[in-house]
Amino acid sequence: MHRLYIETVGCQMNVLDSELVVAALRQRGYELTNDPHSADTILFNTCSVREHAEHKTYSSVGRFKYGKRKNPELVIGVIGCMAQKDQQQIFDKAPHVDLVVGTGQLGEIPDLVDEVRRTRKKQLAVSLGRKEGARHEVAASFESYDPLRDPTMRPSPWQAYVRIMIGCDKFCTYCVVPTTRGPEQSRLPSEIHREVLLLARQGVKEITLLGQTVNSYKVTENGKQHRLSDLIALIHDTPEIERIKFVTNYPKDMTNDLLFALRDLPKCARYLHVPLQHGCNEQLKRMKRGYTVEDYREMMGRIRDILPDCAVSSDFIVGFCGETNEAFQKCIDSIREFRFKNSFIFKYSPRPGTKAHELYEDDVPEEVKKRRNNELLRVQNEISEEDNAGFIGRRVEVLVEGPSKKELRAESPGPESQTLNALPGWHAGPEPVNYPQSHAAPDDLVTLGKPAGDVTGVTPPKSLSLNTQPSTLNTPIQLVGRTKCDRIVVFHGNPRLAGTLAEIEIDDVTQTTLMGNIVTRELQPGSGGLLPIFA
């Protein structure tokens, strides 16, 4: 039996890609391992959005240079966005790599690995560049790869990603995604619906619809055009699904029909991630974002009018080419005006192949980028903590994800660790994407793998002991979940709550987390209701 080790860097889309690749290799008899030294196949699923992520990947790949000399039968592959961007360059930098597979060829990985083993020849499989053919030819070379699912490769047993579109046609000057993911293409709603039904049968309670600009979703099937609002309505009544989310949104495509769908469909999360990227119109123009701060303000006004309880988060790039002190101050002003739930803040790094790399000088010194990054983060964190404080004394509905990171890190044997091992349905799947900057503090997140900066270390499932005494299932532990507006909540409760909706009364907060206690209820005999599970 072959043994597979896989590491994943980057976004939710990459985490989903890894799940699909693992599912395909499992069908060939592969076993997953979290020990790379015991594997005969090692894959690195990569990101090209930031230079730091690429450096991490080359460093990780380099660790196996000498291992390959000791074990010539070892197969090492670099897959995903960096593979599509760098192609032959990866072989040149790391000659011990056997295969390089782009985002549009992930479905070919089992055959490509077999071919390496059979011939010991390097394999390169990538899509066409955006200028290497007509649009339909380039689009055809980026295949959507979503036929197989593997529950052990998810953030938790109760949550799953569903890709509804691939690619991007926005061509922001700083972004490599149109190159690494290809032209924008939407999947048919009937295909997505079937996938959601499959996930529901596997026990999934929350689905997150993924797209580079997810609210740009548009496709015609059986003579009818479907937008994201239509797709959500189609999958909303799936009985087992409790919550529906989607990321990432593009401001100019935030239409009222989508906001009305969120308002009227109770399973939809009251949360929107809509990157502003900058608070200065001149910078937005240089970034080729296609909107102004005034456009974004108008959109936020509609969100507040239609969905007054909706939380909004954003992305920001600091230190982009030509950013002055005055321009940066407008960024700070925008965070104070729009009061985002949280913001993902990044220092600009030039990406070869983008228009910004060709047209603009990277003229903001690194120390200035770092200072501005920290200043923007400070302002955002102040706002996040102020807004979180408004939840003290309130009751919120939480989808319980499972033990908190603090619990999962417990290493000493005893009742606590037995409780974790005995948790029905739990597994040690992938660590959630490590949210940067103003997102959750490390101990607030469910952690199912080792922390690694902006690297998501996707680890395989560990066997669970389900023979533990039933009494350990009633031992209260620290649990973590999220509200309908995507706020992280930690509380103590019965581990059997994992995968259910619970009501929590909030009594304290931090800038990233709500903390509280589970609300218990008493039912009169003969009322016909079920007693809640609580410690």
N, C-alpha and C positions, 0 to 999 in steps of 0.2 A: 504493500500500500504506500502511495506517495503521501508526503507530509508537506503542507503548505504553511508558510508564514507570510503575512501581508501587513504593510504599514501604509497608513493613509494620511495625507497632508491636505488641509484646506477646508472646503465648505461642505454643506449638506449634500450637494450634488455628488461630491467625491465619495462621501460616506455611502450614498446609495449605490454608486458605481461599484464600490468594493463588495457590497452585499450581493450584487448581481454576478460579479466575477466569481466570488466564492461559491455561490449556488451552482454555477455552471461547472466548476471544478469538482464540487462534491459529487455531481452526477457521473464524473469520471472516476470516482472512488477515492478522491483526495480526503485526507484528514487534516483538520486545522490544528496548528500548534502555536503556543505563545513563546516557544523557544526557537529562535532562528537557527541555533546550532544543531537542532535535531531535524531541521527541514531539508528536503531535497529540492524545493522550489521556493524562491523568495521573490515577492513582488512589492514594488514601491509605487503606490498610486499617488500622483504628484499634483502640485499646484504651481501656477506661473503668475499669479496675481501680484505677488510681492517677491522681490529679490531674495529676501531672507528665507522664504520657503524653499527656493531653489537651492540655496547654499546648504540648507539643512538636508535636502535630499542627496546632494552629491556627497556630503559628509557621511550620511547613513549608508549609501551605496559603497563608499570607500572602505567601510568597516569589513566588508566581505571579500576584499581583494585577495588576502592571504588565505582565507577559508576556501576560496575557489581553487587555489593551488593545491591545497591538501585534499580537496574533494572535487576533481574535475567533472564529476557527474552532476554537480550542483547547477541548477538553472536559476539565473538571476534576471529579472525583468523590470524595466521602468515603463510604467503605463500612465495614461491620463494626459493632463494638459501640458506638462513639461515635455512629455514624449512627443506630442503633436507639434510643439513649438521648436524644440531643439533637434529632433530626429537624429540624423547621422552624427551630430555633434556629441551626443551622449556616448556613442561607441568610441569616439575619439578621446573623450575625457575619461571614460571608464571602460577600458578594453575588456574587462572581465564580465561586462553585461552581455547577456545572450539575446535578449529581445527587447525591442522598443515598440510600444503599441499605443496609438493615439486614441482619443476619446470616441472616435467613430468606429473603432475596430475591436472594442472590448469583447464582443461576442466571439471573436476568433481566437481568443487566448488559449483555450484548451487545445485546439489544433496546433497552434504555434508552439506551445510548450512541447507537445508530442514531436513536432518536427525538429526542434532543437535536440531533443533526446535521440532521435533517430539519426540525424545527420551531423550533429554538433556544429551546424552552421548558424550564424547570427540571423535573426529574423527582424525585419522592419516592416511594420504595417501602420500606415498613417493615411489621413484623408488629404484631399486636394487643398491647396492654398486658396484663399479667396479670389486670387487673380489667375488661377490656373485652369479656369474653365468657366462655362456659362453658369448662372446661378443654380439652375436645376441640376447640373452635373456636380457642382461642389456640394449642394445639399444632399444629393444621393450618396456621396462618399462619407457623410456623417450619419450613420445609422443609429436610430434610437434603440437602445438595448434594454428592454424591460420584461423579458418573458419569464424570468425565474426569480424567486424570492428565497431568502434564507433568514429565518427568524432570529438565529443566534448572532446576526451581525447588525442588530439594531440598537439604538440608544437605550431602549428598554423593551421588554416583551409587549408592552401596551402601546408603543408608538412606532410609526413607520412613515417613511418618506415615499411619495408617489410623484414621479416625474410626469408633468403634463406637457412639457415642451422642451426643446433643446435649442441651443444657439442663441445668437443675438445679432440684431441689425442696427443697433444704436450707434456704434462706432465712437464712443467717448474717446477722447484723444489719449487718455492715460491707460486704457484698458486693453488687455490681450484676449479677452473672452471671445470676441467675434472671430479671431484667428484660431484659438484652441478648441472652440466648441462649434464653429461653423455658422451657417445661416440660420435664422430663426425658423423653427418648424414646430407646429402644434400637433399633438397626438389626437387621434379620434376619441370623442367622448365615450363611445361604446367600449373601446379598449380600456380606457381608464376606469370605467364603471366595473368591468369584469375584474380588474386588478384590486379595486377597493373591496369587492365582495370576497375575493380570495383572502385578503388581509383580515377582514372581519372574521372569517372562519378560523383564522389562525390566532384569534384572540386580541387583535389590535383594537384599541379604543379611540386612539387619536391619530389622524392622518395629517400630514403636512404636504401640501401640493407644492412642487418645486418648479421654478423656471427662472432663467436669468432675469427676465422682466415678466413675472408671472401674470400680471394683469394685462399684458399684451396678448394673452391667449386668444386665438381666433381661428376657427376651422369650420369648414362646411362638410356636413355628413347627411346623406339622404336628402339633399336639397335644402337643408336648413343650416343657417350660420349659428355657431355656438360661440358665445363669449364666456369669460370666467364665471359670470353670474349664472349662466345657464348650466355650466358644468357642476357648480356647487349645488344647485337645485336638484340636479340629476342624482347626485350621490348622497344628498342630505338624509334621505329616509332609510338608508341602510341601517337596520335595527341595532346592530352591535356597536356601530360607531357613535361615540359620545361627543367628539369634538373635531372640528375641521379648521385648519390653519393654512396659510399660504405665504410664501416668500419667493423672491423679493419683488417689490412693486416699483413701477416707474411713475413718477409724479404726473406726467402728461396723460397717462392712460388710466388715471383714477376716475372712472366714470360713475355717475350717480346710480346706474343700475346695479353696479357692484356694491355700493354702499347701502342701497336699499335691501339687497340680498342679505348682507350681514345683519342689518336691522331686523329683518323679518324671519330669518331662519335661525332658530334657537341654538342649534349645534355649532354655529360659527363662532369662533373666538372673536372677542372684541379687541383685536390687536392687528396693527398694520405696520410693517416695516417698509418705510418709504424714504430712501436715501435722498438727502438734500445735497450732500457732498461739499457745499461751500455756501457761505452767506453773502458773497460778493458777486454781483452780476458779471463783472469783468472776468473773474475767475471761472464762473460757470460757462461763459462764452468760450474761453480758452479750452475748457474741458469738453466743449461741444455737448453739453448736457441737454440742450434743446428747450430749456425753460429759464425763467428768471425767478428771483426771490419773490416778486409780486405774484407770479403764477403759482408758486408753492404756497404762498399765503392764502390765495383764493381757494386752493385745494384743501388746506387745513381748515378754512372756514366752513366748507361743505361737510368735512368729516365731523367737526364739532357740532354742526347743526343737526345732521342726520344721526350721528352716533356719539352722543355726548359722553358716554362711558367708555369710549374706545381709547386705548393706549397706542401711541405712535412712537416708534423708534427710528433712528436715522444712522447714516454713515457720514463721516467727514474725512476729507483728505487735507492734511496740513502741509505747508511747505511746497505746494505745487508751484510750477514755474512762474516767476513774476509776482509771487504773493508778497505784498507790502505789509507793513504794520497796520496800515489803515484797512486793508482788505481782511487781514486776520481779525481785527477788532469787529468787523461785520459778522464774522463767523460766531464770535462770542455773543454778539447781539442776537443773532438768529436762534441760538440755543436758549437764551433767556426768553425770547419772544414765544417760541413754539413749545417750550417745556417738554422735551422728549422724555419718554420713560427711561430710555438709555440711548447712548450713541456708541457706535463702533468707530473708533478714531485711529487713523493710520497716518504714518509719515509717508510722504510721496517718495517713491523710488522709480527711476526711469526704467521702462520695459522695452527692450529692443523689439522692433516690429510695430510699435505704436506710433501714431502721428506726433504725440508730444515728444517722443524720443528723436524724431526727425526734425521737428520744427522749432522746439524751444530748448533753451539752455536750462539745465538744472541749477539754478542760480541762488537757491536758498541754502545757506550753510547748514550742515548737519546739526550743529549745536543749537541753531535757531529753530530748526524743525523739532528737535527734542523739547525745547522750552515751550514752544507753542502747543505741542502735543499735550504736555503736562498741564498747561494752563487751561486748555479746552476741557481736558479730563476733569480738572478741579471744579470748573463751573458746572459741568454736566452732573458730577457726583453730588454737588450741593443741591441741585434741582431735584435729582432722583430721590435723595433722602427727604427733602421737604415734601415732595408729593407722596412718598411712601408713608410718611407720618400721618397723612390723612386717612389711612386705613386702620389706625389704632382704634380699637373698640368696635370695629365693623366685623361682620361675618362674611366670609368669601367661600365660594365653591372651588374646590381644588381637585384636579385629576392627580391622584397619588401615583408617582412614578416608582417609588420603592425606597430602600434604605438610602440615607444621605451618604455623601462621600465620607463623612466622619465615621459612620458605622462600617462602611465597607473597608475602611482602612484598619479597622480593629484587627490586630494580629494575635492577641493573646487568646489561648483556647479558653473555652468556658461557655456558659449559657448564651452569651451574646453572639459569639461566632456560630454556635449551633443554631440559633434562631435564624441567622442569615442563610446558612446552608439549607435550612428546612423550609425556607420561604417558597411556597408553591408557585411554579411558573417562572421563578427568577433564574437568571443566567448571567454569567460574566461576559457580556457582549461588548461592543465597542464603546469607548469613552465618547461622550458627547463632543461635538466640535468645540474646541476651546475658545469661548467668546473672548475677544480682546478687550482691554481697557476697562470701560465702565460697566461691563456685565458682571455676572455673579462672582463673588469671592470664591476661591477654590473649595473651601469647606462647605459651601452652600449647594454645590451641584452633586447630582448623582454621578459618581465616577466609577466606570467599569473598565479601567485600564490605567496605565501610568501617565502622569502629566508630562507634557513635552513641549512647553512653549506654545507655538501656533501649530504644532503637529498633533494630529489626531492619531494616536496609536491604536489601530484596530486590533484587538486581541481576540483570540478564539474562545469558544465557550469552555467553561470548566465544569467538570461533572459535579452534580449536586447530590448530597446525601439526603435522601427523602425518608430515611429510616429513623430519624431523630424522634425522640419522645414527643407526642402531640402537645404536651404542656409548653414546650419551648415556643410553639407558634403563638402563644398568648403573651409572651414577654414583650413589653413595650420597648420600642427602639425609636431612634430619631429617623423620621421619614421626610421625604421631600416631594413636592409637587408644584404645579403651576395653576394660577387662577385663569379665569377666562380671558383676562387682559394680560396674560403672559408674565405675571409677577411670580417670582420664586417664593415658595412658602416652606418653612421647616417647622416640624412639630413632632411630638412624641405620640406614638400610637401603635396599634396592633399591626404586625407585618402583613396580616391578611388583607389589609386595606389596599395594598398595591394593586393598581389596575382598576380602582373604583373611584367614584366621586365622593368626596367628603366635605363636610362643612367645618370650617376652621374659624375660630374667633381670634383676631389679631390683637396681641398685647404689646408688641415691640417691633422695631424695624431697624434695618441698616440701609445704606444707600443702594444695596443690591437685593435685599431679602426681607420678606415679612416673616415674623415669628409668632406662633400662637398655639392654641390648644383646640383639640377636636371637640365639637359640640355634640353632646350626647342627649338622647331623648328618651322619655318614658312613654310606653304605649300601654293602654288598658287591655286586660285580657279580653279576647274575643274581638279585638279591633280589626283583625285580619292582616295587619301589617307585620313586617319582619323587623326584628330588633336589629339595630345597627351593630356593627362590629367595632368594639372599642376595648381599650385596655382596662 
